[in-house]
């Protein structure tokens, strides 16, 4: 009978909250996420990006200029393109539209925590 592999206790240890908060998030705005999609997918223009995402160009322009913000479903679509945790762009979008400073800080904290996810989540279709 073979001997079971030893358990690595260091791998089971939860990260300290300080370690989670001190690391910079890869993106800090929805526009940065859209820029990453544009470069990853080799979109030559904003119209090409809008077409790729299935949006009207005016909708994308409104997001870029801050006139409006993506809905949660559109944030999930952004996450799918970037292969990241769905909650990250959702929380970031909520933080961008929030006017109340403490609530905005709460959403930014949630976004930062969700940005640490190592595995992309599959979209439920």
C-alpha positions, -999 to +999 in steps of 0.1 A: +000+000+000+014+034-010+019+062+015-004+093+010+013+125+000+021+149+028-001+179+032+015+212+026+002+233+055+015+265+040-009+260+010-039+257+033-031+289+052-055+317+043-039+349+031-038+378+056-062+406+048-032+430+046-017+408+018-049+410-001-053+448+002-017+458-005-016+443-040-026+467-068-057+457-088-049+451-125-076+476-136-090+505-117-117+517-142-141+502-167-124+522-194-091+504-187-109+471-190-124+482-224-089+493-235-076+459-227-103+442-246-097+465-276-060+457-276-064+420-269-090+416-297-070+439-321-099+463-326-088+491-349-115+516-337-141+522-310-167+512-335-150+478-340-150+474-302-187+483-299-195+458-327-174+431-310-193+437-277-227+438-295-233+474-284-242+505-303-213+528-308-232+556-289-235+533-258-197+527-258-191+565-262-214+572-232-194+547-211-161+562-222-172+598-213-189+588-181-224+598-192-236+563-183-222+531-168-225+495-180-253+475-165-244+444-145-250+421-175-227+442-196-200+441-169-203+403-169-198+404-207-166+425-201-155+399-176-161+371-201-139+388-226-111+394-201-116+359-185-118+373-150-142+370-120-176+384-130-180+404-098-149+425-104-162+447-132-196+448-116-182+461-084-160+485-103-189+499-122-209+504-091-180+522-075-176+545-105-213+556-104-216+559-067-217+595-053-215+587-016-178+585-006-181+557+021-203+536-002-179+542-031-150+531-009-169+499+000-175+491-037-138+497-045-128+474-016-151+447-030-137+452-065-101+449-051-110+417-033-127+402-064-097+411-085-076+386-065-096+356-079-072+333-097-099+314-117-122+330-142-159+321-137-179+306-165-208+328-176-243+313-170-260+314-204 
